[in-house]
Amino acid sequence: MRAMKLIVSLLVIASLCIAPNAFAAKREKFGTDKRHEEVKRELRKIKTSEDEIKWKMVMPWSKGLLFYDIAQHFADSVKLASGGRLDIKLFSSGELVGANEVFDAVSKGSVQIAHSSPLYWKGRNEAFVAYASVPFGLDAEGYNIWLYERGGLEMLQELYKPYGIYALPAGQTGQEMGMFSNKKATKMSDFKGMRVRTPGWNMDILNGLGASVSPLPGGEVYLALERGVIDAAEYSTPAINYPMGFDDITKYVIEPGVHQPGFQCDLMINQKAWDSLPADLQWIVKIAAKETQLWSNAWIENLNTEAINKFKEKIEFVTLDKDTRIEFAKTTKAYLDQVKAKHPDVKAALDSQEQFKKDFAEWRRQRSGVTPWPIDEYIAGEHMQ
């Protein structure tokens, strides 16, 4: 037995010493990290700067929202990685500028940076909505792949460019909850005449179905629901919604959140402020933004696990049936086709996203059926997302 163990050990050692080429692939390497060549070029000109720079960051968020924490996380990462050389001070909504003044503050250079979401700038260019939240659109995984690997980020930056703004993704909070309501709506006809709070394209879609929709700011939603000014409202994910107390004043939440499979935040940086940053600090900002994008999704989804169970203690979850979801999707497609016909920038963004979904579809089909439910639930037959 000892001799056998010795032989096996020698074989393992020998296998590790075989020349790497012995395991060479039969085809060329599948994919490369495009940034590697860029880094080699950048390193020739990058020197660690000694500049100490202070920036002001504004946002449409109040300190009570987890979105504020995402912005703070980014600023902390930049400060740590730069050894304090780039210090970004946060100002919540109303402290320096109002929520609706954030875009102009960055564009005009009144402040250097903002944390927000493209969703809010629909009035500037309809296409901004596509980079934040599309009904029946990209989820968190989809946005990450599309932005970083399919040219979405470059398209977003081109959209901001005329306003003197440089943009980076920095916060992905995933799928949102559906609508809180005291009306048990489960079919398309139930939404006719309903007074709803929702922003973006979902507002237009629901109006087209006969609802009466208003994009109330987050701080006004609770009172509007409590006083019966609106019949239903959606806002964000379980973890972000729970502190707002919607379950204290409503009986139902209508799921799933087909209006926002994923919600994307971004950084808006004044272009002159960006150009004036030393190259090493620019890289720190870009890497910290991407780290924030990854962390925020994991952080929020983990918090959602507790928040959703707290909601279930007081409120009934109502699920739209399959036929109703299909009808919603058909209505959404017809609406988006109209928007694309009027706005070339929207068409460019949505066509690119849809092409990605088509390209990804086969892999999505082949990997389905192994959704990581608890093992006993899987054995009992729960296989799909």
SULNORCOR-V588634 format. One record per backbone hydrogen bond with DSSP energy under -0.5 kcal/mol. CO is the residue of the C=O (numbers start at 1). NH is the residue of the N-H. E is the energy in kcal/mol with one decimal. If there is no record, write none. Layout:
# SULNORCOR-V588634
co->{CO | CO}
nh->{NH | NH}
e->{E | E}
This chain:
# SULNORCOR-V588634
co->{1 | 2 | 3 | 4 | 5 | 6 | 7 | 8 | 9 | 10 | 11 | 12 | 13 | 14 | 15 | 19 | 20 | 21 | 29 | 32 | 33 | 34 | 35 | 36 | 37 | 38 | 39 | 40 | 41 | 42 | 42 | 51 | 53 | 55 | 56 | 56 | 57 | 58 | 61 | 62 | 65 | 65 | 66 | 67 | 68 | 69 | 70 | 71 | 72 | 73 | 74 | 75 | 76 | 77 | 78 | 79 | 80 | 82 | 85 | 85 | 86 | 87 | 87 | 89 | 91 | 92 | 92 | 97 | 97 | 98 | 99 | 101 | 102 | 103 | 104 | 105 | 105 | 106 | 112 | 113 | 114 | 115 | 116 | 117 | 118 | 119 | 121 | 121 | 125 | 126 | 127 | 127 | 128 | 129 | 129 | 132 | 134 | 134 | 139 | 140 | 141 | 142 | 143 | 144 | 145 | 145 | 146 | 146 | 147 | 151 | 152 | 153 | 154 | 155 | 156 | 157 | 158 | 160 | 160 | 161 | 164 | 166 | 168 | 171 | 171 | 176 | 179 | 180 | 181 | 181 | 183 | 186 | 187 | 187 | 188 | 189 | 191 | 194 | 194 | 195 | 195 | 196 | 196 | 197 | 199 | 199 | 200 | 200 | 201 | 202 | 203 | 204 | 205 | 206 | 206 | 207 | 210 | 211 | 212 | 214 | 214 | 217 | 217 | 218 | 218 | 220 | 221 | 222 | 223 | 224 | 224 | 225 | 231 | 232 | 233 | 236 | 237 | 238 | 239 | 241 | 241 | 241 | 242 | 245 | 246 | 246 | 251 | 252 | 253 | 253 | 254 | 255 | 256 | 257 | 258 | 260 | 261 | 263 | 265 | 266 | 267 | 267 | 268 | 269 | 270 | 271 | 272 | 273 | 274 | 278 | 278 | 279 | 280 | 281 | 282 | 283 | 284 | 285 | 286 | 287 | 288 | 289 | 290 | 291 | 292 | 293 | 293 | 294 | 295 | 296 | 297 | 298 | 299 | 300 | 301 | 302 | 302 | 303 | 303 | 304 | 305 | 306 | 307 | 308 | 309 | 310 | 311 | 311 | 316 | 316 | 318 | 318 | 321 | 322 | 323 | 324 | 325 | 326 | 327 | 328 | 329 | 330 | 331 | 332 | 333 | 334 | 335 | 336 | 337 | 338 | 339 | 342 | 343 | 343 | 344 | 345 | 346 | 347 | 348 | 349 | 350 | 351 | 352 | 353 | 354 | 355 | 356 | 357 | 358 | 360 | 361 | 362 | 363 | 364 | 365 | 367 | 371 | 374 | 374 | 375 | 376 | 377 | 378 | 381 | 383}
nh->{5 | 6 | 7 | 8 | 9 | 10 | 11 | 12 | 13 | 14 | 15 | 16 | 17 | 18 | 18 | 22 | 23 | 24 | 31 | 34 | 36 | 38 | 39 | 40 | 41 | 42 | 43 | 44 | 44 | 45 | 46 | 53 | 87 | 89 | 112 | 113 | 91 | 115 | 93 | 65 | 68 | 69 | 70 | 71 | 72 | 73 | 74 | 75 | 76 | 77 | 78 | 79 | 80 | 81 | 82 | 84 | 83 | 85 | 53 | 87 | 88 | 55 | 89 | 57 | 59 | 95 | 96 | 94 | 96 | 101 | 102 | 105 | 106 | 107 | 108 | 110 | 111 | 109 | 270 | 58 | 268 | 60 | 266 | 120 | 121 | 122 | 124 | 125 | 128 | 129 | 130 | 131 | 131 | 132 | 133 | 264 | 137 | 261 | 143 | 144 | 145 | 146 | 147 | 148 | 149 | 150 | 150 | 152 | 153 | 155 | 156 | 157 | 158 | 159 | 160 | 161 | 162 | 163 | 165 | 164 | 271 | 269 | 267 | 173 | 265 | 257 | 254 | 233 | 251 | 252 | 185 | 321 | 190 | 191 | 191 | 192 | 194 | 196 | 212 | 231 | 232 | 198 | 214 | 234 | 202 | 203 | 203 | 204 | 205 | 206 | 207 | 208 | 209 | 209 | 211 | 210 | 193 | 213 | 196 | 198 | 216 | 220 | 221 | 221 | 222 | 224 | 225 | 226 | 227 | 229 | 230 | 228 | 182 | 197 | 180 | 177 | 241 | 242 | 243 | 244 | 245 | 246 | 245 | 248 | 249 | 250 | 316 | 181 | 255 | 318 | 179 | 320 | 258 | 260 | 136 | 176 | 140 | 173 | 170 | 116 | 168 | 269 | 114 | 166 | 274 | 275 | 276 | 277 | 277 | 281 | 282 | 283 | 284 | 285 | 286 | 287 | 288 | 289 | 290 | 291 | 292 | 293 | 294 | 295 | 296 | 172 | 297 | 298 | 299 | 300 | 301 | 302 | 303 | 304 | 305 | 305 | 306 | 306 | 307 | 308 | 309 | 310 | 311 | 312 | 313 | 313 | 314 | 315 | 253 | 318 | 255 | 320 | 325 | 326 | 327 | 328 | 329 | 330 | 331 | 332 | 333 | 334 | 335 | 336 | 337 | 338 | 339 | 340 | 341 | 342 | 343 | 344 | 346 | 347 | 348 | 349 | 350 | 351 | 352 | 353 | 354 | 355 | 356 | 357 | 358 | 359 | 360 | 361 | 362 | 364 | 365 | 366 | 367 | 368 | 368 | 370 | 373 | 377 | 378 | 379 | 380 | 382 | 381 | 383 | 371}
e->{-2.3 | -2.3 | -2.3 | -2.4 | -2.4 | -2.3 | -2.2 | -2.3 | -2.4 | -2.6 | -2.3 | -1.6 | -1.0 | -0.6 | -0.6 | -2.0 | -2.0 | -1.7 | -1.1 | -1.0 | -1.5 | -0.9 | -2.7 | -1.8 | -1.7 | -2.7 | -2.6 | -0.5 | -0.8 | -1.6 | -1.7 | -0.6 | -2.8 | -2.8 | -0.7 | -1.8 | -2.2 | -2.0 | -3.1 | -1.6 | -1.2 | -0.9 | -1.8 | -2.0 | -2.4 | -2.6 | -2.0 | -2.2 | -2.8 | -2.4 | -2.3 | -2.3 | -2.7 | -2.7 | -2.0 | -2.6 | -1.2 | -1.3 | -3.8 | -0.6 | -0.6 | -2.6 | -0.6 | -3.0 | -0.5 | -2.2 | -0.6 | -2.8 | -0.5 | -1.6 | -0.9 | -2.1 | -1.8 | -2.7 | -2.8 | -1.6 | -1.6 | -0.7 | -2.6 | -1.8 | -2.6 | -0.6 | -2.4 | -1.7 | -2.0 | -0.8 | -1.4 | -1.8 | -2.1 | -1.2 | -1.1 | -0.6 | -1.2 | -1.9 | -2.5 | -1.9 | -2.6 | -0.6 | -2.9 | -2.2 | -2.2 | -3.0 | -3.0 | -2.1 | -2.6 | -0.8 | -1.0 | -2.4 | -2.0 | -1.9 | -2.3 | -2.6 | -1.9 | -1.6 | -1.7 | -1.5 | -0.6 | -2.1 | -1.0 | -2.2 | -2.8 | -2.9 | -3.2 | -0.5 | -3.5 | -0.5 | -3.1 | -1.8 | -0.7 | -2.6 | -1.9 | -0.8 | -1.2 | -0.5 | -1.6 | -1.1 | -1.6 | -0.7 | -2.9 | -3.1 | -1.7 | -0.6 | -2.5 | -1.8 | -0.6 | -0.8 | -0.7 | -0.9 | -2.4 | -2.5 | -2.1 | -1.9 | -0.8 | -0.6 | -2.4 | -1.5 | -2.5 | -0.6 | -2.2 | -1.0 | -1.4 | -1.9 | -0.6 | -1.0 | -0.5 | -1.8 | -2.4 | -2.9 | -2.5 | -1.8 | -1.5 | -0.9 | -0.9 | -1.9 | -3.2 | -2.2 | -2.9 | -2.6 | -0.6 | -1.6 | -0.5 | -0.6 | -1.8 | -1.8 | -1.3 | -0.8 | -2.8 | -2.5 | -0.7 | -2.7 | -1.2 | -3.1 | -2.1 | -1.2 | -2.3 | -2.3 | -0.6 | -2.1 | -1.7 | -2.6 | -1.6 | -0.6 | -2.1 | -3.4 | -2.6 | -2.8 | -1.6 | -0.6 | -1.3 | -0.6 | -2.0 | -2.0 | -1.7 | -2.4 | -2.3 | -2.6 | -2.5 | -2.2 | -1.9 | -2.4 | -2.2 | -2.0 | -2.0 | -2.9 | -2.7 | -0.5 | -1.1 | -1.6 | -3.0 | -2.7 | -2.3 | -1.9 | -2.0 | -2.3 | -1.0 | -0.6 | -0.6 | -0.8 | -2.1 | -2.7 | -0.6 | -1.6 | -2.2 | -1.7 | -0.7 | -0.8 | -1.7 | -2.0 | -2.0 | -0.6 | -3.7 | -0.5 | -2.2 | -2.3 | -2.2 | -2.5 | -2.4 | -2.4 | -2.5 | -2.7 | -2.7 | -2.3 | -2.2 | -3.0 | -2.4 | -1.4 | -2.1 | -2.8 | -1.7 | -1.1 | -2.0 | -0.5 | -0.5 | -2.1 | -2.5 | -1.9 | -3.0 | -2.6 | -1.6 | -2.2 | -2.8 | -2.1 | -1.9 | -2.3 | -2.2 | -2.7 | -2.3 | -0.9 | -0.5 | -2.3 | -2.6 | -2.5 | -1.9 | -0.6 | -0.9 | -0.6 | -2.8 | -0.8 | -2.2 | -2.4 | -1.5 | -2.5 | -1.6 | -1.0 | -1.6}
